[in-house]
Amino acid sequence: MASRLIRKSPHEAENPIEVSLRESFQIVEPKLRPPFPLTIPTQEEYSNLNRAILYGILCESHLANVHIKHLHGIVTDGYGYFTSLLIKIVNEVYGKLFDSVKRQLIWVAHETVHVSAMGFDGLMVAFLRQIAGGDFSEGNLWLCFEMVSLFLSKWESLLEEDPSVLTFALYVFLRLLADHCRVSNVERIEALKQIEIEFCVRMLREQFCLCLKIGRDLLRLLQDLVHKPEFCAIWKDLLLNPSSFRTEGFADITQIYHTRTSSRYFLLRITPEMESQVRFLLTHVKLGSQKRYQVWFTKKFLSMPERETLLIDIVRFICCAHHPSNEIIQSDVIQRWAVLGWLLKSGKKIYVEANMKLSLFYDWLFFDEKVDNIMNLEPAILLMVHSIPKYIDMTHSLLEFLFILLDNYDLDRKTMVLGGISSAFHILVRKGVVQSLDVLVSCDMLSPYLKERLRKLLFQGVT
């Protein structure tokens, strides 16, 4: 039977999700037209009806309003099962769906927010994760536009029902804006940028208390946009006029620097497929056998030059959202530091390389043992140490960049940054991540200048 939801080749097996929905539709199709039965369905009938109605909405757009009214009339679980079906479709097969089905998914997403369906926040997150960074294809830009439009049109409902979803959206669109702003004079991207800016500025100006929940990576993303007048003004107010945000208890951006960003935000910029591939590499592939996986990964996700900005998000994800077990750490599986070394060498553009290194070191700058996780620091120190002597240029480049950050990242808060970096080095030794830092301080292949600065940092706490 011809597929109505998912694109597939003639010899490809049918997708079980589509089969399940279609079979339910075929079973109950006579009951999907008015007048609807007044009997109370059994649990099995209820599940079948949910699947059938969803199939009808996705395949029969001209009857979508009829189907959704039917759903409203039978729902007994706060739309929980229906929403879970939507999330499964978006997470597992979104990229394979026909365009007409994608349009219907967005339409029904609006409906779930309208009725405050149980689990609608998970559905919003699922859609956000399907917007790929560095992807300027028509379909990806369309999804981006549709989602930011949804968040603006449902602003009041989202604020009332689940405002945390708005912080997830802010993180995503700030990050996407950095990519979109590198393209100029393309009409469809210009229109998208304007609506993204509208949403982000509204969040930052009207709901700053929510924005604070993101933590320090909010500032990392904002700094990539200070060349835009709207965000330059926000940055100036953060530094010079924090009271303009009318948020009780907020007096200085130091408070944001000291708030660790939850790993949930880093997952937002990695598609589910990409996440599963990175986790597979870091869980099952032995060191020395990774080459073919890396080639496949590059071909799949990084083949276009503009996709290179994804590297920034992957680095942050690996550092902060993938923490291996002790069993994996002690095994012969490829370690995070080795994968990050490969990714760093994959970056060809200067600004991408700099942002990758910032992603690698960002938690070092503000490290506080009471709130931060040493596992976020581990990849960078191990990459520097294990790159000696064969890849000494990597060690030199990373250590040099760390001191550039110390000297330039925030001159008014240099003492704080110095304290963070110094604390990071000392806890890595104290917890046994590295036995000592002599391998760096005494390395003949490193420049005397870097070694001297490192000695002062470690033993005097001054530069």
C-alpha positions as CSV (number, residue, x, y, z in Angstrom):
1,M,0.0,0.0,0.0
2,A,1.3,3.5,-0.9
3,S,2.6,5.5,2.0
4,R,0.6,8.6,2.9
5,L,2.8,9.9,5.7
6,I,6.4,8.8,5.1
7,R,8.6,9.0,2.0
8,K,10.2,5.7,1.3
9,S,11.9,3.9,-1.6
10,P,10.0,1.1,-3.4
11,H,11.9,-1.6,-1.7
12,E,11.9,-0.1,1.8
13,A,9.9,-1.7,4.5
14,E,6.9,0.2,5.8
15,N,7.5,2.2,8.9
16,P,5.8,0.7,12.0
17,I,4.5,4.1,13.2
18,E,2.6,4.6,9.9
19,V,1.4,1.0,9.9
20,S,0.0,1.3,13.4
21,L,-1.8,4.6,12.7
22,R,-3.2,3.4,9.3
23,E,-4.5,0.1,10.7
24,S,-6.3,1.9,13.5
25,F,-7.8,4.3,10.9
26,Q,-9.0,1.4,8.8
27,I,-10.6,-0.3,11.8
28,V,-12.6,2.7,13.0
29,E,-13.0,4.8,9.9
30,P,-16.9,4.5,9.8
31,K,-16.9,6.1,13.3
32,L,-14.8,9.1,12.2
33,R,-17.6,10.9,10.4
34,P,-20.5,12.8,12.1
35,P,-22.7,11.9,13.8
36,F,-20.2,10.5,16.2
37,P,-21.1,7.6,18.5
38,L,-22.2,8.6,22.1
39,T,-21.0,5.4,23.7
40,I,-18.0,5.5,26.0
41,P,-15.0,3.6,24.4
42,T,-13.0,0.9,26.1
43,Q,-9.3,1.6,26.7
44,E,-8.4,-0.3,23.5
45,E,-11.1,1.5,21.5
46,Y,-9.9,4.8,22.9
47,S,-6.3,4.1,21.8
48,N,-7.5,3.1,18.4
49,L,-9.6,6.2,18.1
50,N,-6.6,8.5,19.0
51,R,-4.4,6.8,16.4
52,A,-7.1,6.9,13.8
53,I,-7.9,10.6,14.4
54,L,-4.3,11.5,14.2
55,Y,-3.9,9.6,10.9
56,G,-7.0,11.4,9.6
57,I,-5.7,14.8,10.6
58,L,-2.3,14.2,9.0
59,C,-3.7,12.6,5.8
60,E,-7.1,14.4,5.3
61,S,-6.3,18.0,5.8
62,H,-9.7,19.0,4.4
63,L,-11.3,17.1,7.3
64,A,-8.8,18.2,10.0
65,N,-11.3,20.4,11.8
66,V,-13.9,17.5,11.9
67,H,-11.3,15.1,13.3
68,I,-10.0,17.6,16.0
69,K,-13.6,18.2,17.2
70,H,-14.1,14.5,17.4
71,L,-10.9,14.3,19.6
72,H,-12.2,17.0,21.9
73,G,-15.4,15.1,22.3
74,I,-13.8,11.7,23.3
75,V,-10.7,12.8,25.2
76,T,-10.4,11.4,28.8
77,D,-6.7,11.6,29.5
78,G,-6.0,15.3,29.0
79,Y,-4.8,14.5,25.4
80,G,-1.8,12.7,26.9
81,Y,-1.8,9.7,24.6
82,F,-2.5,11.8,21.5
83,T,0.4,14.1,22.3
84,S,2.7,11.1,23.0
85,L,1.9,9.9,19.5
86,L,2.8,13.3,18.0
87,I,6.1,13.4,19.9
88,K,7.0,9.9,18.7
89,I,6.4,11.0,15.1
90,V,8.4,14.2,15.4
91,N,11.3,12.5,17.2
92,E,11.5,9.4,15.0
93,V,10.4,10.2,11.5
94,Y,10.0,13.9,11.0
95,G,12.7,14.1,8.4
96,K,11.0,11.5,6.3
97,L,7.5,12.9,6.3
98,F,5.8,14.4,3.3
99,D,5.6,18.2,3.3
100,S,1.8,18.1,3.5
101,V,2.1,16.0,6.7
102,K,4.6,18.4,8.2
103,R,2.2,21.2,7.7
104,Q,-0.6,19.3,9.4
105,L,1.8,18.5,12.3
106,I,2.3,22.2,12.9
107,W,-1.4,22.8,12.7
108,V,-2.2,20.2,15.3
109,A,0.7,21.5,17.4
110,H,-1.1,24.8,17.7
111,E,-4.2,22.9,18.8
112,T,-2.3,21.1,21.6
113,V,-1.2,24.4,23.0
114,H,-4.7,25.9,22.6
115,V,-6.2,23.1,24.8
116,S,-3.2,22.9,27.1
117,A,-2.8,19.2,26.2
118,M,-0.9,17.1,28.7
119,G,2.7,16.8,27.4
120,F,2.5,19.7,24.9
121,D,5.8,21.1,26.3
122,G,7.5,17.8,25.2
123,L,6.0,18.3,21.8
124,M,7.4,21.8,21.5
125,V,10.8,20.6,22.5
126,A,10.6,17.8,19.9
127,F,9.9,20.3,17.2
128,L,12.7,22.7,18.3
129,R,15.2,19.8,18.2
130,Q,14.3,19.2,14.5
131,I,15.5,22.7,13.5
132,A,19.0,21.9,12.5
133,G,21.8,24.5,13.0
134,G,23.7,25.7,9.9
135,D,20.9,24.3,7.6
136,F,19.6,26.9,5.2
137,S,17.4,24.5,3.2
138,E,13.9,25.6,2.5
139,G,12.3,22.9,4.7
140,N,14.5,23.8,7.7
141,L,13.9,27.5,7.4
142,W,10.2,26.8,7.1
143,L,10.1,24.9,10.3
144,C,12.1,27.6,12.1
145,F,9.6,30.2,10.9
146,E,6.6,28.2,11.8
147,M,7.9,27.5,15.3
148,V,8.9,31.0,16.2
149,S,5.5,32.2,14.9
150,L,3.8,29.6,17.1
151,F,5.6,30.9,20.2
152,L,4.6,34.5,19.4
153,S,1.0,33.7,18.6
154,K,0.6,31.5,21.7
155,W,2.6,33.8,23.9
156,E,0.0,34.3,26.6
157,S,-1.1,30.7,26.7
158,L,2.5,29.5,27.1
159,L,3.3,32.0,29.8
160,E,0.3,30.8,31.8
161,E,0.6,27.0,31.2
162,D,4.3,26.3,30.9
163,P,6.7,29.3,30.7
164,S,9.8,27.0,30.8
165,V,9.0,26.2,27.1
166,L,9.7,29.8,26.3
167,T,13.2,29.6,27.8
168,F,13.9,26.6,25.6
169,A,12.7,28.5,22.6
170,L,14.8,31.5,23.5
171,Y,17.9,29.4,23.7
172,V,17.2,27.8,20.3
173,F,16.4,31.0,18.5
174,L,19.3,32.9,19.9
175,R,21.6,30.2,18.7
176,L,20.0,30.0,15.3
177,L,20.1,33.8,14.9
178,A,23.9,33.7,15.1
179,D,23.9,31.4,12.0
180,H,21.1,33.4,10.2
181,C,22.8,36.7,10.8
182,R,25.9,35.5,8.9
183,V,23.7,35.5,5.7
184,S,22.5,38.8,4.2
185,N,20.3,39.9,1.4
186,V,18.4,36.7,1.1
187,E,14.7,37.6,1.3
188,R,13.3,34.6,3.1
189,I,16.2,34.6,5.7
190,E,15.7,38.4,6.3
191,A,12.0,37.8,7.1
192,L,12.9,34.9,9.4
193,K,15.6,37.0,11.2
194,Q,13.2,39.8,12.0
195,I,10.6,37.5,13.6
196,E,13.4,35.6,15.5
197,I,14.7,39.0,16.8
198,E,11.2,40.0,17.7
199,F,10.7,36.9,19.8
200,C,14.1,37.0,21.5
201,V,14.0,40.7,22.3
202,R,10.4,40.3,23.7
203,M,11.6,37.5,26.0
204,L,14.6,39.4,27.2
205,R,12.8,42.7,27.8
206,E,9.5,41.4,29.1
207,Q,10.3,38.0,30.8
208,F,13.9,38.4,31.9
209,C,13.2,36.4,35.1
210,L,12.5,33.4,32.9
211,C,15.6,34.1,30.8
212,L,17.7,33.8,33.9
213,K,16.8,30.2,34.2
214,I,19.0,29.4,31.2
215,G,22.1,30.3,33.2
216,R,25.5,31.3,31.9
217,D,25.1,30.0,28.4
218,L,22.5,32.8,27.8
219,L,25.4,35.2,27.9
220,R,27.5,33.0,25.6
221,L,24.8,33.2,23.0
222,L,24.1,36.9,23.5
223,Q,27.7,37.8,22.9
224,D,27.5,36.2,19.5
225,L,24.8,38.7,18.6
226,V,26.1,42.0,20.0
227,H,26.7,43.2,16.4
228,K,22.9,43.5,16.0
229,P,21.6,46.8,17.4
230,E,18.8,45.2,19.3
231,F,21.1,42.9,21.2
232,C,23.9,45.5,21.6
233,A,21.4,47.6,23.6
234,I,20.4,44.6,25.7
235,W,24.1,43.8,26.4
236,K,24.8,47.4,27.4
237,D,21.8,47.3,29.8
238,L,23.1,44.0,31.3
239,L,26.4,45.7,32.1
240,L,25.4,49.2,32.9
241,N,21.7,49.3,33.8
242,P,20.6,45.9,35.1
243,S,17.6,47.5,36.9
244,S,16.0,48.1,33.5
245,F,15.1,44.4,33.4
246,R,12.8,44.9,36.4
247,T,13.7,41.6,37.9
248,E,13.8,41.3,41.6
249,G,17.2,40.1,42.9
250,F,19.1,40.7,39.7
251,A,21.8,43.2,40.1
252,D,24.8,42.1,38.0
253,I,25.6,39.7,35.3
254,T,28.0,37.9,37.7
255,Q,24.9,36.2,39.0
256,I,24.3,34.7,35.6
257,Y,27.9,33.7,35.1
258,H,27.6,31.7,38.4
259,T,24.5,29.8,37.3
260,R,25.3,26.6,35.5
261,T,23.2,25.9,32.4
262,S,21.2,22.7,32.6
263,S,22.1,19.9,30.1
264,R,18.5,20.1,28.8
265,Y,19.4,23.2,26.8
266,F,22.4,21.6,25.0
267,L,20.2,18.7,23.9
268,L,18.0,21.3,22.1
269,R,20.7,22.0,19.5
270,I,21.4,18.4,18.7
271,T,18.8,16.5,16.7
272,P,17.7,13.1,18.1
273,E,19.5,11.3,15.3
274,M,22.7,13.2,15.9
275,E,22.4,12.6,19.6
276,S,22.1,8.8,19.2
277,Q,25.1,8.7,16.8
278,V,27.3,10.7,19.1
279,R,26.3,8.6,22.1
280,F,26.9,5.4,20.2
281,L,30.4,6.5,19.2
282,L,31.2,7.4,22.9
283,T,29.6,4.2,24.3
284,H,30.4,1.3,21.8
285,V,33.3,2.3,19.5
286,K,36.8,1.3,20.5
287,L,39.7,3.8,20.3
288,G,41.4,3.1,17.0
289,S,38.3,1.8,15.3
290,Q,36.5,5.2,15.1
291,K,37.6,6.4,11.7
292,R,34.8,4.9,9.6
293,Y,32.2,6.2,12.1
294,Q,33.7,9.7,11.9
295,V,33.7,9.6,8.1
296,W,30.0,8.6,8.1
297,F,29.1,11.2,10.7
298,T,30.8,13.9,8.7
299,K,29.1,12.9,5.5
300,K,25.7,12.7,7.2
301,F,25.7,15.8,9.3
302,L,28.6,18.1,8.3
303,S,28.9,17.7,4.5
304,M,27.9,21.3,3.7
305,P,30.3,24.1,4.6
306,E,27.6,26.1,6.4
307,R,26.8,23.1,8.6
308,E,30.2,23.7,10.3
309,T,28.6,25.8,13.0
310,L,27.0,22.6,14.3
311,L,30.4,21.7,15.7
312,I,30.0,24.4,18.4
313,D,26.8,22.7,19.6
314,I,28.3,19.2,19.5
315,V,31.3,20.3,21.6
316,R,29.0,21.8,24.2
317,F,26.8,18.7,24.2
318,I,29.7,16.3,24.7
319,C,31.2,18.4,27.5
320,C,28.0,19.1,29.4
321,A,25.3,16.5,28.4
322,H,27.2,13.3,27.9
323,H,28.9,12.1,31.1
324,P,30.2,8.6,30.7
325,S,30.1,6.0,33.5
326,N,33.3,4.9,35.2
327,E,33.0,1.6,33.4
328,I,33.2,3.4,30.0
329,I,36.0,5.7,31.2
330,Q,38.1,2.7,32.3
331,S,37.3,0.7,29.1
332,D,39.0,0.9,25.6
333,V,36.0,2.8,24.2
334,I,37.0,6.1,22.6
335,Q,36.9,8.9,25.2
336,R,35.3,12.3,25.0
337,W,38.6,14.1,24.7
338,A,39.6,12.1,21.6
339,V,36.3,12.8,19.8
340,L,36.6,16.5,20.7
341,G,40.1,16.6,19.3
342,W,38.8,15.3,16.0
343,L,35.9,17.8,16.0
344,L,38.3,20.7,16.8
345,K,40.4,19.7,13.8
346,S,37.3,19.5,11.6
347,G,36.6,23.3,12.0
348,K,37.9,25.2,9.0
349,K,36.4,28.7,9.7
350,I,38.2,30.8,12.3
351,Y,35.1,32.0,14.1
352,V,33.9,28.4,14.3
353,E,37.2,27.2,15.8
354,A,37.1,30.0,18.4
355,N,33.5,29.3,19.4
356,M,34.3,25.6,19.7
357,K,37.2,26.3,22.1
358,L,34.9,28.7,24.0
359,S,32.3,25.9,24.3
360,L,35.1,23.6,25.5
361,F,36.4,26.0,28.2
362,Y,33.3,28.0,29.1
363,D,32.6,26.3,32.4
364,W,36.3,26.7,33.4
365,L,35.9,30.5,33.4
366,F,33.3,30.5,36.2
367,F,34.0,27.2,37.9
368,D,32.5,26.8,41.4
369,E,32.8,23.4,43.0
370,K,29.5,24.0,44.8
371,V,27.4,24.3,41.6
372,D,29.5,23.0,38.7
373,N,30.3,19.5,37.6
374,I,33.9,18.4,37.2
375,M,32.9,16.2,34.2
376,N,32.3,19.4,32.2
377,L,36.0,20.3,32.7
378,E,37.5,16.8,32.2
379,P,37.6,16.7,28.3
380,A,39.6,19.8,27.9
381,I,42.4,18.9,30.4
382,L,42.6,15.3,29.1
383,L,42.8,16.6,25.5
384,M,45.7,18.9,26.4
385,V,47.5,16.2,28.3
386,H,47.0,13.3,25.9
387,S,48.0,15.5,22.9
388,I,51.6,15.6,24.2
389,P,53.8,14.9,22.4
390,K,52.3,13.8,19.1
391,Y,49.8,16.6,18.8
392,I,51.6,19.3,20.7
393,D,50.0,21.9,18.4
394,M,46.6,21.1,19.9
395,T,47.9,21.5,23.5
396,H,49.6,24.8,22.6
397,S,46.5,26.1,20.8
398,L,44.2,25.2,23.7
399,L,46.4,26.6,26.5
400,E,47.0,29.7,24.5
401,F,43.2,30.2,24.0
402,L,42.6,29.7,27.7
403,F,44.9,32.6,28.5
404,I,43.4,34.7,25.8
405,L,40.0,34.2,27.5
406,L,41.6,35.1,30.9
407,D,43.0,38.3,29.5
408,N,40.0,39.4,27.3
409,Y,36.8,37.7,28.1
410,D,35.4,40.1,30.7
411,L,38.0,42.7,31.8
412,D,35.8,44.0,34.6
413,R,35.5,40.6,36.1
414,K,39.0,39.3,35.4
415,T,39.5,38.3,39.0
416,M,36.4,36.1,38.9
417,V,37.6,34.4,35.7
418,L,41.1,33.9,37.1
419,G,39.5,32.3,40.2
420,G,37.4,30.0,38.0
421,I,40.2,28.8,35.8
422,S,42.6,28.3,38.8
423,S,39.9,26.4,40.7
424,A,39.3,24.2,37.7
425,F,42.9,23.2,37.4
426,H,43.3,22.5,41.1
427,I,40.1,20.3,41.4
428,L,41.1,18.3,38.3
429,V,44.3,17.4,40.1
430,R,42.7,16.9,43.5
431,K,40.0,14.6,42.1
432,G,42.6,12.6,40.2
433,V,41.5,13.4,36.7
434,V,45.2,14.1,36.1
435,Q,47.9,13.0,38.5
436,S,49.6,16.4,38.3
437,L,50.1,19.3,35.9
438,D,53.8,18.8,35.6
439,V,53.2,17.3,32.2
440,L,52.2,20.8,31.0
441,V,54.4,22.9,33.2
442,S,57.6,20.9,32.4
443,C,56.9,20.2,28.7
444,D,59.9,21.2,26.6
445,M,57.7,21.4,23.5
446,L,55.4,24.1,24.9
447,S,56.5,27.8,24.6
448,P,58.3,29.2,27.7
449,Y,55.7,32.0,27.8
450,L,52.8,29.6,28.2
451,K,54.6,27.5,30.8
452,E,55.5,30.6,32.8
453,R,51.9,31.9,32.7
454,L,50.6,28.5,33.8
455,R,53.1,28.3,36.7
456,K,52.0,31.7,37.9
457,L,48.3,30.8,37.6
458,L,48.8,27.5,39.5
459,F,51.2,28.5,42.2
460,Q,50.6,32.2,42.7
461,G,47.1,32.7,41.5
462,V,48.1,35.9,39.6
463,T,49.2,36.7,36.1
